[in-house]
Each structure stands twice: as C-alpha cells, then as structure tokens.
Amino acid sequence: MSTIAEVLQREGIEEKETIRLAACIENDRREGIKKGLADAMERGRLRKKVEEGINYRDRRGDNRRD
C-alpha cells in the first residue's frame, strides 16, 4: 500500500507540497477518528441512560413507550 506522500508525488506534486498536503490529510484523518470515537462513546453513554430509564419504568410497572 502506498503512503499519501507517495501517491501525491506520483501525481507530479512537488516534494515540499507533498509533505505539507500529506500532513494535512493525516491530521484530518486523525481528527475524524477522534471525533468518531468521542461520538461513539457519547452515544454509548446516552444509550445506557435510556436503557436505565426503560428498566426503571419496567420495575415500577409503567411499560409505555412515550
């Protein structure tokens, strides 16, 4: 598998520009991964709270889903 820099160089982009672009692309990719993980963690917490609420209603006999 080629690195981002290798692909950019094959496309004829100068080395300095290639390094800068590759770094930007990699940073964006990392930020996207971090955001995705944070969102997943947040959804997990929210899901747990929803499940706790449903379990609470079930225990008190209120099985309606609003």
C-alpha positions as CSV (number, residue, x, y, z in Angstrom):
1,M,0.0,0.0,0.0
2,S,1.3,3.4,-0.9
3,T,1.6,6.3,1.5
4,I,-0.3,9.5,0.9
5,A,3.0,11.3,0.1
6,E,3.9,8.6,-2.5
7,V,0.6,8.9,-4.2
8,L,0.9,12.7,-4.3
9,Q,4.4,12.5,-5.7
10,R,3.3,10.1,-8.4
11,E,0.7,12.7,-9.4
12,G,3.5,15.2,-10.1
13,I,3.2,17.3,-7.0
14,E,6.5,18.8,-5.7
15,E,8.1,17.2,-2.7
16,K,7.6,20.1,-0.3
17,E,4.0,20.5,-1.2
18,T,3.5,16.7,-1.0
19,I,4.8,16.6,2.6
20,R,2.6,19.5,3.6
21,L,-0.5,18.0,1.9
22,A,0.2,14.6,3.4
23,A,0.5,16.1,6.9
24,C,-2.8,18.0,6.5
25,I,-4.6,14.8,5.2
26,E,-3.2,12.7,8.0
27,N,-4.2,15.3,10.6
28,D,-7.7,15.5,9.2
29,R,-7.9,11.7,9.3
30,R,-6.8,11.6,12.9
31,E,-9.3,14.3,13.9
32,G,-12.1,12.4,12.2
33,I,-11.1,9.2,14.1
34,K,-11.0,11.1,17.4
35,K,-14.4,12.7,16.7
36,G,-15.9,9.3,15.7
37,L,-14.7,7.7,18.9
38,A,-15.9,10.5,21.0
39,D,-19.3,10.4,19.3
40,A,-19.5,6.6,19.8
41,M,-18.6,6.9,23.4
42,E,-21.2,9.6,23.9
43,R,-23.9,7.5,22.2
44,G,-22.9,4.6,24.4
45,R,-23.5,6.7,27.5
46,L,-26.8,8.0,26.2
47,R,-27.9,4.5,25.3
48,K,-27.0,3.3,28.8
49,K,-29.1,6.2,30.3
50,V,-32.0,5.3,28.0
51,E,-31.8,1.6,29.0
52,E,-31.7,2.6,32.7
53,G,-34.8,4.7,32.2
54,I,-36.6,1.9,30.5
55,N,-35.6,-0.6,33.2
56,Y,-36.8,1.9,35.8
57,R,-40.2,2.2,34.2
58,D,-40.4,-1.6,33.9
59,R,-39.7,-2.0,37.6
60,R,-42.4,0.4,38.6
61,G,-44.9,-1.2,36.2
62,D,-45.1,1.5,33.6
63,N,-44.3,-0.2,30.3
64,R,-45.5,2.6,28.0
65,R,-43.0,3.8,25.4
66,D,-43.5,7.6,25.0
